[in-house]
């Protein structure tokens, strides 16, 4: 399931930034289930961030995408904390909640 989700996420991120709530739809599409979407999406996002597959950040009209200035581990923990708070409070994520995702910048290009 994670590999299929990773592939779908990376393909989508090649075209545009991805907001966290979009990931829930991807999880539903990959698993065919609506059970525990928020939990599964949060766990997957945190894992992908820890692995450096995706970069979390904020999106503003003025600056575009701005990566969080935290380590991979700290960023993943922030996602887990925000998802846990949403689960606790019964909140469904919407546009802009938790974070946005971008692909890591290629550090080998000139």
N, C-alpha and C positions, 0 to 999 in steps of 0.2 A: 504494500500500500504506500509506504513512504517513497519508494523509488518512482512510482507512477505520479505521486503528488509532486515530488521534486521536479520531474520532467515537465509537468503541466505548469508549475509555477515559473520555472526558468523560461519556458517558451513564452508565457504571458509577459514576463518581465523584460524580454527582449524588445517588446513593442512599447511598453509604457510602465510607469510606476504602478505598483500593486498596493492597494490598501488592505489592512488586516481583514476586514469583513469579507473581502473577495475570497480570501483563503477558505472561509467556511463553505462557500459555494463549491470550491474546488474539492474540498474534503467530501462533500455530499456526492459530487459527481464521481469521484474515485471509489468511494465505499458503497455507494448506492443506498446509504442510510442517513437518517436525520438524527440518529442517537448521538449524544455527546459531541456535537459539532464543535462547540466552543472549546471544550477540553482538548479534543484531538487537534484542532487547528493551533491552539496555544502550544501544545507539546511539540508539534511538527515545526512551527515557526521558531521556537526556542532552539530546537535541535539544528535546524538549517542555519540559524544565526551563529550558533557555537561552531559549526563546521565551516563557516565563512562562505556558504553557498549564496546567501542573500545578506543585504545590509539594511538594517532598520534606520529610520529617520523620520523627520517631519517634512511636511510639504506646505509651502506658503506661496501665494501668488507672486510676492516680491522676489523671493529667493529660489523658488523651485524646490528641488529635493535637497535637504541638508541632513547628512548622516549624523546619528547620535555620536557625541564625542566620548563614548565609553568603549571599554574592551568588549570583545565578543561575549565573554562570560557575563559581564555586567549588563550588557544589552539583552541577552537571553533571560537573565534573572528579572529584568525590568518587564519584559513581555510576560513572563510567568506571574509576576506580582499583579500586573494590570488585569490579566485574564482571571486570576483567582478572585480579585475584587469584583469583577463583572459577574462571575459565577455566584459569589456570595450575595451580591445585591440583585441578582436576577435580571441583569442588564444585557441586552443583545447589542453587539457592536454595530456601529453604522459608519458611514463615510468619515474617515479621519480618526476614528477611535484606535487606541493602542499605538499604531505606527503605520508608516508606509514602508514599502520595500523597494530596493533597487538592486541591480546586480553589482557585485564588487567591481571596482575600477581595475582594469588590466594594468598591472604594474610593470609588465615586461615590454609594453609597446613604447615606441620612441616618439 
